[in-house]
Amino acid sequence: MKTKESVPYENKKLLMEIADVKKEKNELYKQTGPGSPDYISLSIKLDLLMKEYINEKIAHL
């Protein structure tokens, strides 16, 4: 008899937000380059979201 595999904890809302910000950041890079204030803000936001994701993954180990 097979047992169900344990699915690791995933914050899907956070993952979707990371994907959206990353896509928006890439589009902005194509339009304005890396020096625009909006691009820098999105880069910081993406960094914070990634840190939040990593901290959640560590907490659920």
N, C-alpha and C positions, 0 to 999 in steps of 0.2 A: 504494500500500500504506500502510495506516495504522500508525502506531507507537503503542505503549502510552504513555499519559500517565503521567508520573512522579507518584506519590502522595507528598505531603509526609509527613515523619515525624510520627506521632501516637502518644503514649503513652496508649493506650486505658484502661489501668488507672488512670492518674492522672486522666483525664477522667471516668471513672465515679466515682472518689472525690470529685472536685469536685462532680459532680452530686448525689451522695448527701448530702454535707455541706450543700450549698446547700438541698436539700429539707428536711433535718432542721432547719436554721437557720430556714427560713421557717415550719415547723410550730411550732417553739418560740416564735417571735415572736408567732404568733397566740395561743398559750397563756399566755405569761408577759410578753410585751413585751420591749423592748430592754435592760432594766436587770438582767435575771437573770444570775448568774455563768455559767450554762451557755450562754446566748446569746452572751455576750461571748467565752467560750472557743471556741465554734464560729466566731464571726466572725474571730477571730485565726487559727484553723486554716485557714479558707477563704482568708484573705489569704495565708498561707504557701504553700498549695497552688497558688494562682494565680501567685504569684511563681515557684514551682518550674516550673510549666508554661511560663511566659513565658521563663524562662532556658533551658529545654530547646529551645524553638522558636528562640531566638536562636542557640543552639549548633549547630543543624542547618541554618542558612542557608547 
